[in-house]
Amino acid sequence: MSSILLNCMGTVTDHSEYSEPEVPFKNPQIHVKNPHLDTMEEDILYHFNLGTKTHNLPEMFGDIKFVCVGGSANRMKSFAQFIHQELALPGNMDNITDICEGTDRYSMYKVGPVLSISHGMGVPSISIMLHELIKLLHHARCIDFTLFRIGTSGGVGLEPGTVVVTDKAVDCFFRAQFEQVVLGIVITRSTELDMGVSKELLQCSSELDGVPTVIGNTMCTSDFYEGQGWLDGALCSFSTEDKLEYLRKAYNTGVRNIEMESTVFAAMCRACAIKAAVVCVTLLSRFDGDQISTPHDVLVEYQQRPQVLVAHFIKKRLGLIA
Amino acid sequence: MSSILLNCMGTVTDHSEYSEPEVPFKNPQIHVKNPHLDTMEEDILYHFNLGTKTHNLPEMFGDIKFVCVGGSANRMKSFAQFIHQELALPGNMDNITDICEGTDRYSMYKVGPVLSISHGMGVPSISIMLHELIKLLHHARCIDFTLFRIGTSGGVGLEPGTVVVTDKAVDCFFRAQFEQVVLGIVITRSTELDMGVSKELLQCSSELDGVPTVIGNTMCTSDFYEGQGWLDGALCSFSTEDKLEYLRKAYNTGVRNIEMESTVFAAMCRACAIKAAVVCVTLLSRFDGDQISTPHDVLVEYQQRPQVLVAHFIKKRLGLIA
């Protein structure tokens, strides 16, 4: 790779493309792919306010088996409190401590074997978090864990409140790939997720009431308003019919929901051989309208559905339910 | 534009490109460019938890003359408290209220004629905020205001702590443009900023001690670790020499700092005819190393420099200093 970059440096502005070799999902070891890490005396996980010299990462995180990430800090705090209750763990969770409290970039909570972290909105924001999370799990020597993104999304041809477990994460051109720019060179990465985890989640949904779930493709855009065809942004140069035509095309390629993080999440998990799934609820049906005017309490209940589904998965894996 | 999109819908995956016509900087009216807004009974600014029916936006925001945005919610709260003190306004700012407290996506504080808002990390996150901010200022009928992004960045060939006022915001291929995907079609937008505001900021810096400031190009990447050539990510396929060569190329095209929001900020401000500037301090020199190990108090002082500079600009504009 290094030599390829060197060879390509002269044609940086030609947007040279290079596809990395496929890596099968491996277990149980996490595959950090950075030879420089071995030579570093200390690794400061800057956006977490954690480090290998200042914190005993294996002691703090070595027992992690499930990592759940989502956009909103409040939601990931609520999820930590919810999973504490679901796993019937001892202690009071009202004053649960944010492990990243020294920074406001991300929030992180640990509840038994479950880590809950916020990632903000969009590919760049989740990408920074994932780099530092993967290094954290590597330094902590975690093995045999599963990573979930639990989030919200716009639905395409689904009833609002439906949970979508992602089959393929696709970009705004409906391609199952993520283009990562490395030093001005475009690298194409696969966004294939682990189908075993997805099927297990679908089975879990069938054992629950009130968590309607489908497996479908998830489109990830780098922009909310113009990228997803919302008619109510500050800039909008397209008609309602343009929007509907784009959404119909998306639907016909298998897209069932739209959000802003799934492609890089899938690509980085695949590159590091991490078993992972994307589980997002649809807050509205994009074929019907754009303004999110659903009552607050209904939206809150919708947002709990991915949490309920993943909690059920975790309890089954831990043998707490049959 | 609508017809162009319609014509192009059949070739969505060909990445058709279309450059929008240039818009000169206008004053004082903000140019929201969305004909659908006029037909909407209510506009819910979802990620701010504000709306035209639930809030009297002209009364709440009509007197705004300066809008300052930055990544971190804590920093933008501190900035609000700092500007309150600098403008010698009455009242106690210890318990300043977050106007967006009903959501944790962004934080917003108003201090006299100054609005301070956080935007999270990366182009998608700031883009959502800007769409809703521009609509907010439009609904509030704000006129004659200036918009600043005050942030942090990596330096290229500068002493750490230097403030860079952005000349051109460039992408990772050193092009002064922003590619916006609209319904699967790539639209290229100019990232030209208002040079009058930038020169006024440079003049302000010469009147201050301890705020070393230069005007230079700012490179905006969609990724922190691999995109900016950090050697300490979870994935790193390049050598130290590859990294330095890329940074040298950037330097030779006029790049003096690297961050993750400036291109879309500049492009959207230009599209809506808003006078705006990007003012970021460099926390480290990327030619020297990657880990941010500078003492916390030094970093905090660095981060205050763009705030001090913009506060001086505001005080001069308000006639509080000569």
Chai-1 contact restraints between the chains, C-beta under 6 A:
chainA,res_idxA,chainB,res_idxB,connection_type,confidence,min_distance_angstrom,max_distance_angstrom,comment,restraint_id
A,M1,B,S237,contact,1.0,0.0,6.0,A-B,restraint_1
A,S2,B,F238,contact,1.0,0.0,6.0,A-B,restraint_2
A,S2,B,S239,contact,1.0,0.0,6.0,A-B,restraint_3
A,L5,B,F238,contact,1.0,0.0,6.0,A-B,restraint_4
A,L5,B,D242,contact,1.0,0.0,6.0,A-B,restraint_5
A,M9,B,E245,contact,1.0,0.0,6.0,A-B,restraint_6
A,T13,B,F173,contact,1.0,0.0,6.0,A-B,restraint_7
A,V32,B,A234,contact,1.0,0.0,6.0,A-B,restraint_8
A,K33,B,L235,contact,1.0,0.0,6.0,A-B,restraint_9
A,N34,B,C236,contact,1.0,0.0,6.0,A-B,restraint_10
A,H36,B,L231,contact,1.0,0.0,6.0,A-B,restraint_11
A,H36,B,C236,contact,1.0,0.0,6.0,A-B,restraint_12
A,I44,B,Q291,contact,1.0,0.0,6.0,A-B,restraint_13
A,Y46,B,I292,contact,1.0,0.0,6.0,A-B,restraint_14
A,S72,B,D104,contact,1.0,0.0,6.0,A-B,restraint_15
A,A73,B,D104,contact,1.0,0.0,6.0,A-B,restraint_16
A,N74,B,D104,contact,1.0,0.0,6.0,A-B,restraint_17
A,D104,B,S72,contact,1.0,0.0,6.0,A-B,restraint_18
A,D104,B,A73,contact,1.0,0.0,6.0,A-B,restraint_19
A,D104,B,N74,contact,1.0,0.0,6.0,A-B,restraint_20
A,G120,B,G120,contact,1.0,0.0,6.0,A-B,restraint_21
A,G120,B,M121,contact,1.0,0.0,6.0,A-B,restraint_22
A,G120,B,S125,contact,1.0,0.0,6.0,A-B,restraint_23
A,M121,B,G120,contact,1.0,0.0,6.0,A-B,restraint_24
A,M121,B,S125,contact,1.0,0.0,6.0,A-B,restraint_25
A,G122,B,G122,contact,1.0,0.0,6.0,A-B,restraint_26
A,G122,B,P124,contact,1.0,0.0,6.0,A-B,restraint_27
A,G122,B,S125,contact,1.0,0.0,6.0,A-B,restraint_28
A,P124,B,M121,contact,1.0,0.0,6.0,A-B,restraint_29
A,P124,B,G122,contact,1.0,0.0,6.0,A-B,restraint_30
A,P124,B,S222,contact,1.0,0.0,6.0,A-B,restraint_31
A,P124,B,M260,contact,1.0,0.0,6.0,A-B,restraint_32
A,S125,B,G120,contact,1.0,0.0,6.0,A-B,restraint_33
A,S125,B,M121,contact,1.0,0.0,6.0,A-B,restraint_34
A,S125,B,G122,contact,1.0,0.0,6.0,A-B,restraint_35
A,S125,B,S125,contact,1.0,0.0,6.0,A-B,restraint_36
A,S127,B,D223,contact,1.0,0.0,6.0,A-B,restraint_37
A,I128,B,F224,contact,1.0,0.0,6.0,A-B,restraint_38
A,H131,B,Y225,contact,1.0,0.0,6.0,A-B,restraint_39
A,H131,B,G233,contact,1.0,0.0,6.0,A-B,restraint_40
A,H131,B,A234,contact,1.0,0.0,6.0,A-B,restraint_41
A,I134,B,A234,contact,1.0,0.0,6.0,A-B,restraint_42
A,K135,B,A234,contact,1.0,0.0,6.0,A-B,restraint_43
A,C172,B,V181,contact,1.0,0.0,6.0,A-B,restraint_44
A,C172,B,G184,contact,1.0,0.0,6.0,A-B,restraint_45
A,F173,B,T13,contact,1.0,0.0,6.0,A-B,restraint_46
A,F173,B,G184,contact,1.0,0.0,6.0,A-B,restraint_47
A,V181,B,C172,contact,1.0,0.0,6.0,A-B,restraint_48
A,V181,B,G227,contact,1.0,0.0,6.0,A-B,restraint_49
A,V182,B,E226,contact,1.0,0.0,6.0,A-B,restraint_50
A,L183,B,G229,contact,1.0,0.0,6.0,A-B,restraint_51
A,L183,B,F238,contact,1.0,0.0,6.0,A-B,restraint_52
A,L183,B,Y246,contact,1.0,0.0,6.0,A-B,restraint_53
A,G184,B,C172,contact,1.0,0.0,6.0,A-B,restraint_54
A,G184,B,F173,contact,1.0,0.0,6.0,A-B,restraint_55
A,S222,B,P124,contact,1.0,0.0,6.0,A-B,restraint_56
A,D223,B,P124,contact,1.0,0.0,6.0,A-B,restraint_57
A,D223,B,S127,contact,1.0,0.0,6.0,A-B,restraint_58
A,F224,B,I128,contact,1.0,0.0,6.0,A-B,restraint_59
A,Y225,B,H131,contact,1.0,0.0,6.0,A-B,restraint_60
A,E226,B,Q180,contact,1.0,0.0,6.0,A-B,restraint_61
A,E226,B,V182,contact,1.0,0.0,6.0,A-B,restraint_62
A,G227,B,V181,contact,1.0,0.0,6.0,A-B,restraint_63
A,G229,B,L183,contact,1.0,0.0,6.0,A-B,restraint_64
A,L231,B,H36,contact,1.0,0.0,6.0,A-B,restraint_65
A,G233,B,H131,contact,1.0,0.0,6.0,A-B,restraint_66
A,A234,B,V32,contact,1.0,0.0,6.0,A-B,restraint_67
A,A234,B,H131,contact,1.0,0.0,6.0,A-B,restraint_68
A,A234,B,I134,contact,1.0,0.0,6.0,A-B,restraint_69
A,A234,B,K135,contact,1.0,0.0,6.0,A-B,restraint_70
A,L235,B,K33,contact,1.0,0.0,6.0,A-B,restraint_71
A,L235,B,A271,contact,1.0,0.0,6.0,A-B,restraint_72
A,C236,B,N34,contact,1.0,0.0,6.0,A-B,restraint_73
A,C236,B,H36,contact,1.0,0.0,6.0,A-B,restraint_74
A,S237,B,M1,contact,1.0,0.0,6.0,A-B,restraint_75
A,F238,B,S2,contact,1.0,0.0,6.0,A-B,restraint_76
A,F238,B,L5,contact,1.0,0.0,6.0,A-B,restraint_77
A,F238,B,L183,contact,1.0,0.0,6.0,A-B,restraint_78
A,S239,B,S2,contact,1.0,0.0,6.0,A-B,restraint_79
A,D242,B,L5,contact,1.0,0.0,6.0,A-B,restraint_80
A,E245,B,M9,contact,1.0,0.0,6.0,A-B,restraint_81
A,Y246,B,L183,contact,1.0,0.0,6.0,A-B,restraint_82
A,M260,B,P124,contact,1.0,0.0,6.0,A-B,restraint_83
A,A271,B,L235,contact,1.0,0.0,6.0,A-B,restraint_84
A,Q291,B,I44,contact,1.0,0.0,6.0,A-B,restraint_85
A,I292,B,Y46,contact,1.0,0.0,6.0,A-B,restraint_86
